[in-house]
Amino acid sequence: MKLASIQYGGRECVVAEVDDAHAVDVGTLGLDVPDMTALIEGGPALLERLASALDRLREPVVTQGAVVEGGQSEQGMLIPLSRAVWRPPVRRPGKICGVAMNNSASNARKIKAPDHPAFFLKPASCLVGHLQPIRIYEYYGSTHPEPELAVVIGRGGRQIPREDALNAVFGYTICNDITSNGMRAEDLFHYYALYASKDDPDKLERVEQHLSYAGRYKGSDTFGPLGPWLVTRDDVPNPDDLDVTCSVAGEVVAQDSTRYFNYNVAAVVAFISRFQTLEPGDVISMGTAFKPAPGRKSIHLANLARTRGPVEVTISGLGTLINPVEFIPNS
């Protein structure tokens, strides 16, 4: 099942895909679903009721083609997707966890790395929907896209066993983890960290480190395009074998697959839940699919301050996330 959050006719609603051109307002199907989080929290029983309502709706739409823009049938209000304003599928997730350096193609560049998934947090305020602009201010410096599979948590929990981790997932969507190398460089610290001495825990020792915090270079406004669809888990048999492509201004800059993750979806969900309770609607972005297409440049050279856009990310079975780029020069 494909679900989305949109604005239509001046109101916000959760919709389910009926066909390639139409969706139905879930709130007009007799279901109390004010937003996507409410649908996720409703669990399997609510999802089954929605699936049954969609089955009843699709038959007359497919056989009769009787779709009127914004028309109210006995089963619900049909919405032409061409008139929708797309929102992030989950408008305000409690947290967005981004997995760092999870593509095996990056392993050769690692000088030192942990033997477990590493992750950072992005704020919900960075999210934008399908077809909404990515705003790049000139003072951001070099900024590039990062196409990623995003996991949306369902029932969640703490200390989720790896063998049960996929059952904690509600569904999957597409994330573009916009990253500014310019701001990362500006926020870089080269310093001596203070640790308790290994030889004497009552004494301090200085350890030379390089460190940059992700608050600006990963979390600035519009740095989290998400969507367009949230595809339920049952329609994604294997999230660890999905093709991913990314293009900027029509040029393919990444052609990759989720099968090249160092840590698969189950491993990441289980690991994060050891430290942070996962809640319904939380988003985990699984890491960048950045292998360049044959003979094409890398996404790291796709500077949105120079090449602009649009940026398109396609993941098999999930659709295509498209965002124009709005460049704002220094005043």
N, C-alpha and C positions, 0 to 999 in steps of 0.2 A: 504494500500500500504506500502511495506517495502522498505526503502531507506537506502543507506549507502555511506560513503566516503571511497574510497580505492585507493591504488596504483596498477597499472597493466601495465606491459610492459614498465616500466620506466616513466609512466605518472600518474598524479593525476586525478581522475574522480569521479563524482557522479553516482551511479548506482541504479537501481531498480530491485528488485527480480523478476525473471521470473518463476523459479521453485526452488526446494530445492538445486539444484546443480549449477544454473546459474543465472546471472544477466545481465542486458543490460546497456551499457554506455549511460546515458541520453543525453550526448552531441552529440551522433550519431543519435539521433532521430529527428534532425532538431530543437532542442530547445537550446536556449542560456543559459546554466547553468554552469558557470565556477566553482561554489562551492555550498555547501548546503545552505549557507545563501542567495545566489541569488535565489535558488529555493523557499525558504521560503518567500522571499520578493516578489516573483512573484505572490503570492496570489492564490485564488481559480481558477482563469482563467488558469494560467500556470499549476496547478495541474490537472485540467480537461483535458488539452491537453496531458499531460503525461499519464494519465489514458487511454485515447483513443488510444495512440500509443502503450501502453502495451497490450491492448486488441487485436490489430492487430498483434502484435508480437507473443503472446502466442499461438495462434491457430496452426500455422505451427510447432512450437517447440513441442507442446504436441502431435499432431497427427502424425508427421513425424519423430520426434526425430532427425531432421537434424541440430545438433549443432556441429560446428567445433570450436575448441579452438581459441578464438580471431577472429572468423569468422565474416565477415560483410554481413548481410542479407540486403534486401531492407529496412527493418525497423530499423536496428541498429546493433551495434557490440555486440555479445554475449561473456560473460566472465565467465569462470569456476571459481566458488568461491574458489575452492581448490588452485588456483594460486594467489588469491588476497592477498595483504598486507593491513590489515584493519587499518583505521584511525578512530579517534573519529568522529561520524556522523557530528557534527558541529566542524570544526577544531579550530576556534578561536572565541568562543562566547564572546560578550561584557562583560558578567558577569555570574558567576556561583553562585547561591544562595543555600546554604545548610540550611535546616530547622533542628533546634536543638531539641532533646528530644521530638519528635512528636509521638512516639509510646506509646500507653496507658500502655504497659507493664512496662514502665519506671516511671509511675506516683507514684508508691509506694516508689521510691527512692528519690523523690523530697522533699527537706526540705522547700524550698521556690521557687516559679516559677511564671512567668508572666501569665496573663490570655489572652494571644494572641500568635500567632506564633512568635518564635524568630529565627533569621537567621544570618548566617555569609557568607562571600564571599571567594571563592576559585579562584586562578588565572587560566587563560586558559593554562598557561605553565605546569600545573600539569596533563593535559589530556594525556591519551594514549589509543590506540585502542584495539580491540579484538585481543587476542593472542600475544599482545606485553607485555614485561616483566615489572613487578613491581620491582623497584630497592630498596632494603632495605640495608642501610649501618648499620654496627654494632653499630655505635655511635648514631643511632636513638633510640635505646632501644626497649622496647616492642611495637609492631605495629600490628594492627589487621584490618581485612576487615569490611566494613559496607555495606551490600546490600541494595540498595535503588531504588525506582522508580524515574525516572528523567522526568521532564516536559520540553518540548522545546516550547518556545513562538513563535507564528505566527505574528499576527498583533500588539500585544502588546498595550502599551499606559500607561497612568497615571490615577489614580483614577478609576480603572476598577470596575464596580459594581459586587458584588458577583454573582448575577443572570446571568451575561453575561461573567463571567470569563472563562468558558470552551471554549467559542467562540474565546478567545484570544490565545488558545493553537493550535500549529501546529501538535504536535504529542508527542509520548512518547518513551523513551529508558531506558536503564539500566545503573545505576551508581554504582560504588564501591567506597564509600567515605573512602579511606584508612586513618586510624587515628593512630597516635603514642602517646600512653600514656606516653612513656618515655620522649618525647620532651614536652608534655603538663605539666608534673611534673616539668621539668627543667625551664619552663617559667612561673611558678606560682608566683604571687605576693600575699602576705598577708600584707595588708597595711591599712592606714587610708585615705579614699577618703575625699575630701573637697567639701561640699555642702553649698548652702545658707540655713541658719537656717529656719525651718518651722515657728518658733515664730517671728523671725526678719530677713527678707530677705536681710538686709544690713550687716548681720553678718555671719561668716563662722562657720560650725560645722564639726567635724570629725566623719566619719562613718567607722567602721571596715568592711573590705571586703576581699574576696578571688577572685582573677582574673587571668585568663590565656588567652593569645591571640592566635588565631588560625593560624597565619601566617605560622609557621613551622609545627605544628603537624597535620594540615589539608591540607596545600598547597604546600608541598615539591614536587619536580619533581616525576612524575609517581603516585602521590597520587589520581589521578582521572581517573581510567579506565572507559570508556564510550562506549556503543554500544552493540552488533555489529550493530543492525538495529535501524533506526528511523522509528517508525510505525505511520502512519498518524492517526489523531484523529478519523476519521470515522471508522477505524478498531479496535478501543478500546472503546466499548460502555460504559463501566463503569470503569474508572481508580481507583475508590475507592473500588474495590472488585477483586483484582488480587493476586494470590498466589505467594509467594516469597520464594525461598530456596537458601541457600548458603552452599557450601562445600569447605573444605580446605584439600588438599592431599587425596581426596576421602571420607573424613568424613563429614557428614552433620552437620553443626554447627548452622544453623538457618532454621526454617520452620514456616513461618509467612504469613501475608496477609495485604494488604493495607487497608483493612476495619477496622483495629485497629488504624488508625491514630487518634490523637486527633483533628487535623484540616485537612479537606479533600482538594483536589486539588483546588477547586473553592475558598475556604476560604483563602488558602495560596497565590494564585495568586492575589486575591483582596487585601489582606493585604500588600504584598510587594509593589504593585503598588501605595499604598498611600504614599510611601517614595522614591521609586526609579522607574523611568520610565522604563518599560519593553520594550525591543526592539526585533525585529525579530532575532531568533537564541539564545537568552538568555536561560540559563538552570537553572531550579529549581530542586534540589534534595530533595525529600520529607521527608527524615528521615529514620532511620535505622529499618529494619525488623530484629529483633534480638532474637525473641523467640526461644530458643533452641529446636531442635528436641527431641522427647521423649527419655530419657536415654542417650542423647549426651551432650557434653560439650558446653558451651557458646562461641559465637564468640569472646568474650573478653578474652578468654583463648587461642584463635587460633593465637598465637604469630608468625608472619611471619618471625621473626628473628630466630625462633627455628623450627617451623613445615614446613617452606618453602611453597610449593604450589604443583600443581596449585590451584588457587582460581576460583571457578565457581559460578556464580550468575544466577539463572533462574527466570524469571517472566512470568507468563502465558500470552500467546499471543504475547510476545515481543522477546522470544528466550533465549539464554544462552550466557553470557559474560564470557570468559575464559581468564585468565592471568597467565602465569608462574611467579615464584618469583626468582629474582636474588639477592643473598645475597653477600654483599661486606664486608669482614672483615676489621677491622682497620689495617692500614699498619704500 
